[in-house]
Amino acid sequence: MDTKPFDRRWHELAEEVMTGMAEWRVQHPHATFRQIEAALDERLARLRARMLQDLALASTAADWDQAPAHEHPVCPQCGQRLHRESQHTRHLQTQGGQDLRLARRYGTCPACGAGLFPPR
Ligand SMILES: [Zn+2]
């Protein structure tokens, strides 16, 4: 797996957190410890959500768009290779309360008719 795109995006995000926090502190010279912590948590939650999304989508199961049929994920019921169906966007919430969207390929089983998002 190529980690370069991650590195670049994550560095940018991490930098946003750090410069954003530094600026926030200048603008809030009398902030309490709790306020500082909340402001930091809010920014870190965004970074965390983005990393989580990138990492989740990077799994092999999520990325079978280009895969030949014999490399498709298998049906958990009967072990048949799944047929590739359309993409669905799944909405999740992280523990930090951030909305997360995962576009995932839906698969159906030609043998037993099961329809599922391959597990990751
Ligand atoms: Zn099946």
Backbone and ligand atoms as CSV (ligand in chain L), in Angstrom:
chain,resi,resn,atom,element,x,y,z
A,1,MET,N,N,0.839,-1.202,0.000
A,1,MET,CA,C,0.000,0.000,0.000
A,1,MET,C,C,0.876,1.256,0.000
A,2,ASP,N,N,0.519,2.196,-0.821
A,2,ASP,CA,C,1.270,3.443,-0.895
A,2,ASP,C,C,0.819,4.373,0.235
A,3,THR,N,N,1.740,4.766,1.077
A,3,THR,CA,C,1.357,5.595,2.226
A,3,THR,C,C,1.537,7.087,1.964
A,4,LYS,N,N,2.082,7.436,0.804
A,4,LYS,CA,C,2.373,8.841,0.521
A,4,LYS,C,C,1.142,9.764,0.614
A,5,PRO,N,N,0.020,9.393,-0.020
A,5,PRO,CA,C,-1.139,10.286,0.055
A,5,PRO,C,C,-1.598,10.507,1.488
A,6,PHE,N,N,-1.522,9.455,2.305
A,6,PHE,CA,C,-1.881,9.590,3.715
A,6,PHE,C,C,-0.965,10.600,4.384
A,7,ASP,N,N,0.341,10.349,4.207
A,7,ASP,CA,C,1.331,11.200,4.862
A,7,ASP,C,C,1.053,12.671,4.600
A,8,ARG,N,N,0.815,12.983,3.336
A,8,ARG,CA,C,0.633,14.376,2.955
A,8,ARG,C,C,-0.627,14.965,3.598
A,9,ARG,N,N,-1.749,14.259,3.419
A,9,ARG,CA,C,-3.017,14.774,3.951
A,9,ARG,C,C,-2.986,14.878,5.464
A,10,TRP,N,N,-2.442,13.870,6.098
A,10,TRP,CA,C,-2.440,13.849,7.561
A,10,TRP,C,C,-1.524,14.926,8.118
A,11,HIS,N,N,-0.419,15.152,7.422
A,11,HIS,CA,C,0.481,16.216,7.878
A,11,HIS,C,C,-0.212,17.562,7.802
A,12,GLU,N,N,-0.918,17.772,6.703
A,12,GLU,CA,C,-1.656,19.035,6.544
A,12,GLU,C,C,-2.668,19.198,7.666
A,13,LEU,N,N,-3.407,18.130,7.949
A,13,LEU,CA,C,-4.437,18.179,8.992
A,13,LEU,C,C,-3.824,18.411,10.368
A,14,ALA,N,N,-2.733,17.687,10.626
A,14,ALA,CA,C,-2.081,17.828,11.927
A,14,ALA,C,C,-1.563,19.252,12.102
A,15,GLU,N,N,-1.076,19.813,10.995
A,15,GLU,CA,C,-0.573,21.174,11.056
A,15,GLU,C,C,-1.708,22.166,11.334
A,16,GLU,N,N,-2.867,21.886,10.701
A,16,GLU,CA,C,-4.042,22.721,10.954
A,16,GLU,C,C,-4.420,22.698,12.427
A,17,VAL,N,N,-4.339,21.512,13.019
A,17,VAL,CA,C,-4.669,21.382,14.440
A,17,VAL,C,C,-3.713,22.238,15.261
A,18,MET,N,N,-2.433,22.133,14.942
A,18,MET,CA,C,-1.427,22.825,15.749
A,18,MET,C,C,-1.472,24.337,15.579
A,19,THR,N,N,-1.515,24.801,14.323
A,19,THR,CA,C,-1.567,26.256,14.120
A,19,THR,C,C,-2.905,26.803,14.599
A,20,GLY,N,N,-3.972,26.019,14.362
A,20,GLY,CA,C,-5.303,26.439,14.816
A,20,GLY,C,C,-5.342,26.598,16.322
A,21,MET,N,N,-4.729,25.677,17.000
A,21,MET,CA,C,-4.701,25.712,18.465
A,21,MET,C,C,-3.867,26.893,18.966
A,22,ALA,N,N,-2.748,27.131,18.304
A,22,ALA,CA,C,-1.883,28.248,18.705
A,22,ALA,C,C,-2.621,29.573,18.531
A,23,GLU,N,N,-3.330,29.695,17.386
A,23,GLU,CA,C,-4.098,30.924,17.155
A,23,GLU,C,C,-5.229,31.071,18.156
A,24,TRP,N,N,-5.894,29.961,18.406
A,24,TRP,CA,C,-7.013,29.977,19.365
A,24,TRP,C,C,-6.533,30.461,20.734
A,25,ARG,N,N,-5.360,30.003,21.112
A,25,ARG,CA,C,-4.804,30.358,22.433
A,25,ARG,C,C,-4.522,31.853,22.520
A,26,VAL,N,N,-4.013,32.412,21.405
A,26,VAL,CA,C,-3.738,33.849,21.364
A,26,VAL,C,C,-5.042,34.636,21.505
A,27,GLN,N,N,-6.087,34.115,20.845
A,27,GLN,CA,C,-7.383,34.794,20.898
A,27,GLN,C,C,-8.118,34.566,22.217
A,28,HIS,N,N,-7.702,33.573,22.975
A,28,HIS,CA,C,-8.346,33.257,24.254
A,28,HIS,C,C,-7.307,33.211,25.367
A,29,PRO,N,N,-6.737,34.383,25.672
A,29,PRO,CA,C,-5.635,34.405,26.645
A,29,PRO,C,C,-6.073,34.016,28.061
A,30,HIS,N,N,-7.380,34.127,28.332
A,30,HIS,CA,C,-7.838,33.818,29.692
A,30,HIS,C,C,-8.592,32.506,29.778
A,31,ALA,N,N,-8.431,31.675,28.761
A,31,ALA,CA,C,-9.150,30.393,28.745
A,31,ALA,C,C,-8.755,29.528,29.924
A,32,THR,N,N,-9.716,28.797,30.428
A,32,THR,CA,C,-9.433,27.861,31.519
A,32,THR,C,C,-8.844,26.579,30.927
A,33,PHE,N,N,-8.323,25.778,31.826
A,33,PHE,CA,C,-7.777,24.486,31.398
A,33,PHE,C,C,-8.831,23.680,30.645
A,34,ARG,N,N,-10.048,23.647,31.167
A,34,ARG,CA,C,-11.138,22.883,30.546
A,34,ARG,C,C,-11.470,23.418,29.152
A,35,GLN,N,N,-11.484,24.719,29.011
A,35,GLN,CA,C,-11.777,25.320,27.697
A,35,GLN,C,C,-10.692,24.983,26.682
A,36,ILE,N,N,-9.463,25.040,27.133
A,36,ILE,CA,C,-8.341,24.688,26.250
A,36,ILE,C,C,-8.462,23.224,25.837
A,37,GLU,N,N,-8.765,22.390,26.811
A,37,GLU,CA,C,-8.904,20.960,26.537
A,37,GLU,C,C,-10.029,20.703,25.539
A,38,ALA,N,N,-11.149,21.390,25.696
A,38,ALA,CA,C,-12.293,21.198,24.796
A,38,ALA,C,C,-11.948,21.642,23.378
A,39,ALA,N,N,-11.264,22.776,23.280
A,39,ALA,CA,C,-10.885,23.284,21.955
A,39,ALA,C,C,-9.926,22.321,21.263
A,40,LEU,N,N,-9.015,21.772,22.038
A,40,LEU,CA,C,-8.052,20.817,21.486
A,40,LEU,C,C,-8.738,19.510,21.077
A,41,ASP,N,N,-9.620,19.038,21.944
A,41,ASP,CA,C,-10.337,17.795,21.640
A,41,ASP,C,C,-11.157,17.922,20.369
A,42,GLU,N,N,-11.781,19.067,20.187
A,42,GLU,CA,C,-12.610,19.287,19.007
A,42,GLU,C,C,-11.759,19.167,17.740
A,43,ARG,N,N,-10.584,19.768,17.783
A,43,ARG,CA,C,-9.697,19.713,16.604
A,43,ARG,C,C,-9.119,18.311,16.399
A,44,LEU,N,N,-8.751,17.694,17.485
A,44,LEU,CA,C,-8.192,16.342,17.365
A,44,LEU,C,C,-9.244,15.352,16.876
A,45,ALA,N,N,-10.504,15.588,17.245
A,45,ALA,CA,C,-11.579,14.693,16.807
A,45,ALA,C,C,-11.709,14.736,15.291
A,46,ARG,N,N,-11.510,15.912,14.710
A,46,ARG,CA,C,-11.590,16.037,13.250
A,46,ARG,C,C,-10.446,15.283,12.582
A,47,LEU,N,N,-9.263,15.438,13.145
A,47,LEU,CA,C,-8.097,14.721,12.610
A,47,LEU,C,C,-8.295,13.218,12.751
A,48,ARG,N,N,-8.791,12.829,13.888
A,48,ARG,CA,C,-9.026,11.418,14.178
A,48,ARG,C,C,-10.034,10.829,13.192
A,49,ALA,N,N,-11.112,11.557,12.936
A,49,ALA,CA,C,-12.154,11.079,12.024
A,49,ALA,C,C,-11.599,10.904,10.617
A,50,ARG,N,N,-10.780,11.862,10.203
A,50,ARG,CA,C,-10.218,11.786,8.862
A,50,ARG,C,C,-9.261,10.593,8.718
A,51,MET,N,N,-8.450,10.387,9.746
A,51,MET,CA,C,-7.525,9.258,9.719
A,51,MET,C,C,-8.284,7.938,9.722
A,52,LEU,N,N,-9.326,7.901,10.534
A,52,LEU,CA,C,-10.153,6.701,10.643
A,52,LEU,C,C,-10.784,6.380,9.286
A,53,GLN,N,N,-11.308,7.410,8.652
A,53,GLN,CA,C,-11.943,7.232,7.344
A,53,GLN,C,C,-10.933,6.731,6.315
A,54,ASP,N,N,-9.789,7.366,6.261
A,54,ASP,CA,C,-8.758,6.960,5.295
A,54,ASP,C,C,-8.308,5.523,5.546
A,55,LEU,N,N,-8.120,5.200,6.815
A,55,LEU,CA,C,-7.637,3.864,7.157
A,55,LEU,C,C,-8.685,2.799,6.850
A,56,ALA,N,N,-9.946,3.124,7.132
A,56,ALA,CA,C,-11.020,2.158,6.888
A,56,ALA,C,C,-11.166,1.891,5.399
A,57,LEU,N,N,-11.073,2.953,4.604
A,57,LEU,CA,C,-11.246,2.801,3.159
A,57,LEU,C,C,-10.040,2.148,2.505
A,58,ALA,N,N,-8.941,2.109,3.216
A,58,ALA,CA,C,-7.728,1.539,2.637
A,58,ALA,C,C,-7.699,0.020,2.758
A,59,SER,N,N,-8.647,-0.553,3.469
A,59,SER,CA,C,-8.621,-2.005,3.641
A,59,SER,C,C,-8.884,-2.706,2.317
A,60,THR,N,N,-8.411,-3.916,2.218
A,60,THR,CA,C,-8.531,-4.676,0.972
A,60,THR,C,C,-9.990,-4.879,0.588
A,61,ALA,N,N,-10.820,-5.162,1.577
A,61,ALA,CA,C,-12.223,-5.433,1.290
A,61,ALA,C,C,-12.915,-4.226,0.682
A,62,ALA,N,N,-12.499,-3.028,1.103
A,62,ALA,CA,C,-13.147,-1.824,0.598
A,62,ALA,C,C,-12.738,-1.551,-0.841
A,63,ASP,N,N,-11.615,-2.078,-1.232
A,63,ASP,CA,C,-11.026,-1.719,-2.503
A,63,ASP,C,C,-11.014,-2.902,-3.468
A,64,TRP,N,N,-12.164,-3.415,-3.804
A,64,TRP,CA,C,-12.197,-4.525,-4.750
A,64,TRP,C,C,-12.795,-4.091,-6.069
A,65,ASP,N,N,-12.829,-2.782,-6.295
A,65,ASP,CA,C,-13.334,-2.230,-7.552
A,65,ASP,C,C,-12.566,-2.751,-8.758
A,66,GLN,N,N,-11.259,-2.792,-8.619
A,66,GLN,CA,C,-10.415,-3.172,-9.751
A,66,GLN,C,C,-10.079,-4.660,-9.729
A,67,ALA,N,N,-10.463,-5.319,-8.649
A,67,ALA,CA,C,-10.035,-6.702,-8.482
A,67,ALA,C,C,-10.720,-7.637,-9.481
A,68,PRO,N,N,-9.961,-8.588,-10.045
A,68,PRO,CA,C,-10.582,-9.603,-10.900
A,68,PRO,C,C,-11.521,-10.479,-10.070
A,69,ALA,N,N,-12.468,-11.131,-10.748
A,69,ALA,CA,C,-13.527,-11.884,-10.054
A,69,ALA,C,C,-12.984,-12.900,-9.044
A,70,HIS,N,N,-11.851,-13.517,-9.404
A,70,HIS,CA,C,-11.335,-14.549,-8.493
A,70,HIS,C,C,-10.692,-13.979,-7.233
A,71,GLU,N,N,-10.618,-12.633,-7.173
A,71,GLU,CA,C,-10.080,-12.004,-5.961
A,71,GLU,C,C,-11.159,-11.273,-5.165
A,72,HIS,N,N,-12.406,-11.386,-5.605
A,72,HIS,CA,C,-13.492,-10.748,-4.862
A,72,HIS,C,C,-13.617,-11.380,-3.478
A,73,PRO,N,N,-14.121,-10.603,-2.523
A,73,PRO,CA,C,-14.347,-11.183,-1.191
A,73,PRO,C,C,-15.369,-12.324,-1.294
A,74,VAL,N,N,-15.308,-13.235,-0.351
A,74,VAL,CA,C,-16.221,-14.380,-0.403
A,74,VAL,C,C,-17.420,-14.176,0.524
A,75,CYS,N,N,-18.485,-14.864,0.188
A,75,CYS,CA,C,-19.707,-14.846,0.986
A,75,CYS,C,C,-19.443,-15.532,2.331
A,76,PRO,N,N,-19.785,-14.863,3.439
A,76,PRO,CA,C,-19.545,-15.485,4.751
A,76,PRO,C,C,-20.454,-16.693,5.003
A,77,GLN,N,N,-21.571,-16.786,4.241
A,77,GLN,CA,C,-22.505,-17.910,4.422
A,77,GLN,C,C,-21.993,-19.172,3.739
A,78,CYS,N,N,-21.568,-19.018,2.470
A,78,CYS,CA,C,-21.286,-20.232,1.706
A,78,CYS,C,C,-19.930,-20.230,1.001
A,79,GLY,N,N,-19.179,-19.144,1.126
A,79,GLY,CA,C,-17.820,-19.141,0.601
A,79,GLY,C,C,-17.691,-18.837,-0.884
A,80,GLN,N,N,-18.804,-18.525,-1.556
A,80,GLN,CA,C,-18.747,-18.155,-2.973
A,80,GLN,C,C,-18.184,-16.743,-3.126
A,81,ARG,N,N,-17.522,-16.511,-4.274
A,81,ARG,CA,C,-17.060,-15.144,-4.558
A,81,ARG,C,C,-18.270,-14.248,-4.801
A,82,LEU,N,N,-18.214,-13.042,-4.251
A,82,LEU,CA,C,-19.339,-12.116,-4.389
A,82,LEU,C,C,-19.353,-11.428,-5.744
A,83,HIS,N,N,-20.549,-11.117,-6.211
A,83,HIS,CA,C,-20.695,-10.257,-7.379
A,83,HIS,C,C,-20.613,-8.809,-6.924
A,84,ARG,N,N,-19.972,-8.013,-7.747
A,84,ARG,CA,C,-19.827,-6.597,-7.419
A,84,ARG,C,C,-21.113,-5.852,-7.775
A,85,GLU,N,N,-21.635,-5.105,-6.813
A,85,GLU,CA,C,-22.816,-4.279,-7.069
A,85,GLU,C,C,-22.431,-2.807,-6.937
A,86,SER,N,N,-23.424,-1.960,-6.847
A,86,SER,CA,C,-23.140,-0.520,-6.812
A,86,SER,C,C,-22.520,-0.101,-5.475
A,87,GLN,N,N,-22.034,1.125,-5.448
A,87,GLN,CA,C,-21.439,1.662,-4.222
A,87,GLN,C,C,-22.493,2.293,-3.337
A,88,HIS,N,N,-22.347,2.109,-2.059
A,88,HIS,CA,C,-23.242,2.746,-1.096
A,88,HIS,C,C,-22.396,3.564,-0.134
A,89,THR,N,N,-22.959,4.674,0.275
A,89,THR,CA,C,-22.255,5.472,1.271
A,89,THR,C,C,-22.839,5.174,2.641
A,90,ARG,N,N,-21.959,4.825,3.524
A,90,ARG,CA,C,-22.375,4.495,4.877
A,90,ARG,C,C,-22.008,5.664,5.793
A,91,HIS,N,N,-22.962,6.063,6.612
A,91,HIS,CA,C,-22.713,7.163,7.545
A,91,HIS,C,C,-22.452,6.605,8.936
A,92,LEU,N,N,-21.351,7.024,9.495
A,92,LEU,CA,C,-20.988,6.568,10.834
A,92,LEU,C,C,-20.671,7.783,11.690
A,93,GLN,N,N,-20.702,7.561,12.980
A,93,GLN,CA,C,-20.258,8.605,13.900
A,93,GLN,C,C,-19.093,8.078,14.710
A,94,THR,N,N,-18.062,8.899,14.809
A,94,THR,CA,C,-16.908,8.483,15.600
A,94,THR,C,C,-17.201,8.732,17.074
A,95,GLN,N,N,-16.321,8.251,17.930
A,95,GLN,CA,C,-16.489,8.486,19.361
A,95,GLN,C,C,-16.409,9.967,19.700
A,96,GLY,N,N,-15.689,10.728,18.900
A,96,GLY,CA,C,-15.595,12.164,19.134
A,96,GLY,C,C,-16.784,12.921,18.568
A,97,GLY,N,N,-17.784,12.195,18.040
A,97,GLY,CA,C,-18.999,12.831,17.535
A,97,GLY,C,C,-18.862,13.389,16.131
A,98,GLN,N,N,-17.819,12.984,15.409
A,98,GLN,CA,C,-17.625,13.461,14.051
A,98,GLN,C,C,-18.388,12.568,13.077
A,99,ASP,N,N,-18.999,13.196,12.067
A,99,ASP,CA,C,-19.662,12.418,11.026
A,99,ASP,C,C,-18.640,11.874,10.062
A,100,LEU,N,N,-18.845,10.647,9.697
A,100,LEU,CA,C,-17.891,9.979,8.838
A,100,LEU,C,C,-18.657,9.295,7.718
A,101,ARG,N,N,-18.181,9.414,6.496
A,101,ARG,CA,C,-18.856,8.773,5.378
A,101,ARG,C,C,-17.903,7.801,4.711
A,102,LEU,N,N,-18.360,6.586,4.588
A,102,LEU,CA,C,-17.550,5.565,3.929
A,102,LEU,C,C,-18.293,5.085,2.690
A,103,ALA,N,N,-17.712,5.330,1.533
A,103,ALA,CA,C,-18.285,4.812,0.299
A,103,ALA,C,C,-17.781,3.388,0.135
A,104,ARG,N,N,-18.718,2.459,0.102
A,104,ARG,CA,C,-18.301,1.057,0.039
A,104,ARG,C,C,-19.042,0.317,-1.061
A,105,ARG,N,N,-18.374,-0.656,-1.582
A,105,ARG,CA,C,-18.929,-1.486,-2.644
A,105,ARG,C,C,-19.802,-2.581,-2.036
A,106,TYR,N,N,-21.007,-2.673,-2.553
A,106,TYR,CA,C,-21.932,-3.697,-2.088
A,106,TYR,C,C,-21.728,-4.962,-2.918
A,107,GLY,N,N,-21.877,-6.114,-2.289
A,107,GLY,CA,C,-21.699,-7.364,-3.016
A,107,GLY,C,C,-22.874,-8.304,-2.793
A,108,THR,N,N,-23.187,-9.095,-3.809
A,108,THR,CA,C,-24.222,-10.112,-3.639
A,108,THR,C,C,-23.636,-11.481,-3.965
A,109,CYS,N,N,-24.180,-12.476,-3.299
A,109,CYS,CA,C,-23.708,-13.834,-3.502
A,109,CYS,C,C,-24.563,-14.528,-4.563
A,110,PRO,N,N,-23.918,-15.053,-5.623
A,110,PRO,CA,C,-24.667,-15.715,-6.686
A,110,PRO,C,C,-25.265,-17.051,-6.235
A,111,ALA,N,N,-24.721,-17.631,-5.177
A,111,ALA,CA,C,-25.183,-18.944,-4.730
A,111,ALA,C,C,-26.361,-18.856,-3.762
A,112,CYS,N,N,-26.215,-18.084,-2.699
A,112,CYS,CA,C,-27.273,-18.063,-1.683
A,112,CYS,C,C,-28.065,-16.751,-1.675
A,113,GLY,N,N,-27.642,-15.791,-2.496
A,113,GLY,CA,C,-28.410,-14.551,-2.615
A,113,GLY,C,C,-28.141,-13.538,-1.516
A,114,ALA,N,N,-27.201,-13.835,-0.636
A,114,ALA,CA,C,-26.874,-12.878,0.424
A,114,ALA,C,C,-26.341,-11.585,-0.173
A,115,GLY,N,N,-26.713,-10.471,0.436
A,115,GLY,CA,C,-26.190,-9.172,0.003
A,115,GLY,C,C,-25.502,-8.518,1.170
A,116,LEU,N,N,-24.305,-8.033,0.953
A,116,LEU,CA,C,-23.576,-7.478,2.090
A,116,LEU,C,C,-22.449,-6.552,1.668
A,117,PHE,N,N,-21.993,-5.768,2.623
A,117,PHE,CA,C,-20.727,-5.070,2.485
A,117,PHE,C,C,-19.689,-6.026,3.034
A,118,PRO,N,N,-18.723,-6.389,2.228
A,118,PRO,CA,C,-17.698,-7.305,2.753
A,118,PRO,C,C,-17.089,-6.750,4.027
A,119,PRO,N,N,-16.904,-7.606,5.001
A,119,PRO,CA,C,-16.356,-7.153,6.290
A,119,PRO,C,C,-14.961,-6.589,6.127
A,120,ARG,N,N,-14.601,-5.717,6.996
A,120,ARG,CA,C,-13.260,-5.155,6.962
A,120,ARG,C,C,-12.602,-5.442,8.288
L,1,ZN,ZN,ZN,-23.561,-17.162,-0.299
